[in-house]
Amino acid sequence: MIERASPGVSCEDSAAPAPPDAAPQADAGSAALAPGDPLGDLNQAFLDAYAARREAVLATIEPIIAQIDDSLILRRGGQRFEGPARTRRYHELKAIAHVPVAVHALLSGWRGALDGSARRQTAELRQRIAAAAGDLDSRGFTPEQLARQRRLLGASVALLDEASATGGVAPEALTAFARAQTEDVLRNAEDAACDQIETMHATVEAWRRQMTPEERDGLRAVVAVSHMARPGNVAAQYFSVTLGETWQGRFDQEDLRPGKRVLTAEATFDEAQAFALLATHALDAGVATRFFDEEARLSRDILADAAERILAGMFHMEPEPPAQPVETQAPGDLSSSS
């Protein structure tokens, strides 16, 4: 049940709004404070003070690790260390797993006969697949992996050849092709995940062996992720297990509890910004406790609670919180430090 806002908030008690006859008009930028406005200068003072304090907080929460693309970066004792998070094998496996998806994306976009543009794209993709196939033997795949890569590339070429010869591919044939590649695509994904986890573990454990028990207990991590790949991110799962955090397996994503030692930085692949996220969460926890007596309050939009109440009153609806995934118990032996 929603807690209703206090008297004086007029919009929350409105009836559901009628559709307007026309969209409101406004000059671009007219809502922003004008340059030189004393309130704008005052807000900038807040931003400057917050940034300065965040930098000071960052210096107090070492050691911290960031995983950004293929690298792990450790800040400890005022020093920066860098180690691998993945090997080239990770990228080789993913690149080949993407090929059937590329074929599907190309051919599913055409209804009826392929036109000249589609034929050119089909020929170009086939040429690139052939070049990759000719290079497979030199990459050091295991026999099972090598056979799998050949199947994936061979099936993709066969479908492209069929499309070129017949002028297109029927939807049911395209679906059959996709389903036939599923097992090999997922095996490549599993091998890529194994490469990243083993590589990260070797790097992290080498660093942890040099830390004091107090440093290991306080170690935090931030993982740079894209939006679509955020839930279940490999590095986020790895750090959740090794740092003793709640682990939800493939469902795991950033938890907004300030005490959490593993955070994800969505669409941020900059080292400074990734580390700043950890400092922001630590700083916001203290601010939220003092102002609102709720440590996690600044982990959501400061307008969020008011917006929920206002919308509930305006549209006579109640919010529907998402179902919580079932938590998976982390294996105890993996969370211990070595």
C-alpha positions, -999 to +999 in steps of 0.1 A: +000+000+000+013+034-009+019+061+017-001+091+006+017+125+004+012+151+030-014+179+023-002+206+000+009+184-029-018+192-053-011+171-083-014+138-065-051+143-058-059+151-094-082+129-115-066+110-143-055+137-168-074+140-201-053+137-232-042+172-243-054+186-276-018+194-285+016+188-270+029+216-248+054+239-265+086+252-250+117+269-262+148+246-261+167+251-229+141+275-214+137+254-183+173+255-174+188+282-151+203+309-171+241+314-171+250+337-142+218+329-123+228+330-086+209+297-080+229+281-108+261+292-092+249+279-059+241+245-073+276+244-089+290+249-055+271+218-043+285+198-073+320+209-066+318+202-029+303+167-036+330+159-061+358+169-038+344+149-010+339+119-032+376+120-041+385+120-005+362+091+002+377+071-026+411+073-010+397+057+022+381+027+007+411+009-008+418-018-018+394-018-047+393-037-081+377-026-113+370-050-142+370-030-174+369-050-207+399-073-207+416-058-177+415-059-139+427-028-121+437-028-085+441+003-063+459-005-031+481+017-009+479+046-033+493+024-061+477+011-093+482-024-105+468-040-137+463-076-147+444-097-172+406-105-169+404-125-202+427-140-228+424-139-266+406-173-265+376-155-250+372-132-280+379-160-305+350-181-291+326-151-289+334-140-324+326-173-339+294-177-317+283-144-332+284-157-368+251-176-369+235-146-352+249-123-379+235-146-406+201-147-390+201-109-386+210-104-422+185-129-437+156-122-413+155-086-425+144-096-460+109-106-471+108-122-506+137-123-530+170-108-519+177-075-537+211-063-549+220-048-516+212-079-497+232-101-521+262-078-517+259-081-479+255-119-481+286-122-504+307-100-481+297-120-450+304-153-467+338-140-477+347-130-441+335-164-428+356-182-453+387-162-443+381-170-406+375-207-414+408-209-432+426-196-401+411-219-375+439-245-374+465-220-362+445-209-331+453-237-308+417-249-302+412-283-286+400-310-311+365-307-297+365-269-299+380-269-334+352-293-346+326-270-330+339-239-347+339-256-381+303-267-376+292-231-367+310-216-397+301-244-421+264-242-413+264-204-417+281-206-451+256-233-462+226-211-454+242-181-471+248-202-502+212-214-501+199-179-498+220-167-527+210-197-549+173-194-542+169-157-537+160-160-500+153-182-470+118-192-457+111-182-421+108-218-410+141-227-425+157-197-407+142-208-374+155-244-380+190-230-387+190-210-355+178-239-333+204-262-349+232-238-338+220-233-302+240-261-286+273-251-302+267-214-295+261-221-259+292-243-256+313-214-270+297-192-244+305-216-216+341-219-228+344-181-230+330-178-194+355-204-182+383-184-198+373-152-180+366-168-146+399-187-146+419-157-158+403-133-133+407-158-105+444-162-112+449-124-112+427-117-081+442-145-060+477-134-068+468-099-055+449-112-025+479-133-013+498-100-010+471-083+011+467-083+049+436-101+063+421-066+070+426-056+033+410-089+021+380-084+043+375-048+030+382-055-007+355-041-030+349-044-067+332-026-095+324-041-129+319-021-161+289-036-180+267-027-209+230-025-202+218-056-219+246-077-204+242-065-169+221-093-152+243-123-146+275-106-157+304-130-154+327-107-134+299-095-111+291-132-103+327-140-098+333-112-073+300-119-055+312-154-048+348-146-040+340-116-018+313-134+001+283-113-012+248-126-018+250-146-051+220-150-073+238-168-102+226-158-136+201-134-122+227-114-103+229-077-109+238-046-090+223-046-055+214-011-042+223-019-006+252+005+003+271-022+021+274-044-010+310-049-020+303-056-057+287-029-079+282-027-116+289+005-136+264+004-164+276+017-198+308+031-181+341+018-194+362+046-180+385+036-151+380+069-132+343+068-135+341+031-124+361+038-092+341+070-086+309+049-085+322+030-055+330+063-037+296+077-046+278+047-030+300+051+002+294+088+003+257+086-004+252+060+024+265+085+050+245+114+036+213+094+034+216+082+069+221+117+083+193+133+063+167+105+059+177+079+085+177+054+057+211+042+044+198+032+009+177+063+003+200+079-023+204+046-041+171+055-058+160+088-074+154+115-047+121+121-064+111+084-066+089+082-035+070+114-043+065+103-079+051+070-068+025+087-045+016+113-071+011+089-099-009+065-077-033+094-068-034+108-103-042+075-121-058+056-092-033+027-095-009+009-072+026+000-082+035-037-088+070-044-075+089-069-096+091-105-084+123-113-066+144-142-081+151-171-059+185-167-043+211-194-049+233-203-020+270-196-028+293-225-023+311-218+010+345-231-002+347-205-030+342-175-008+372-182+014+404-163+008+435-181+001 
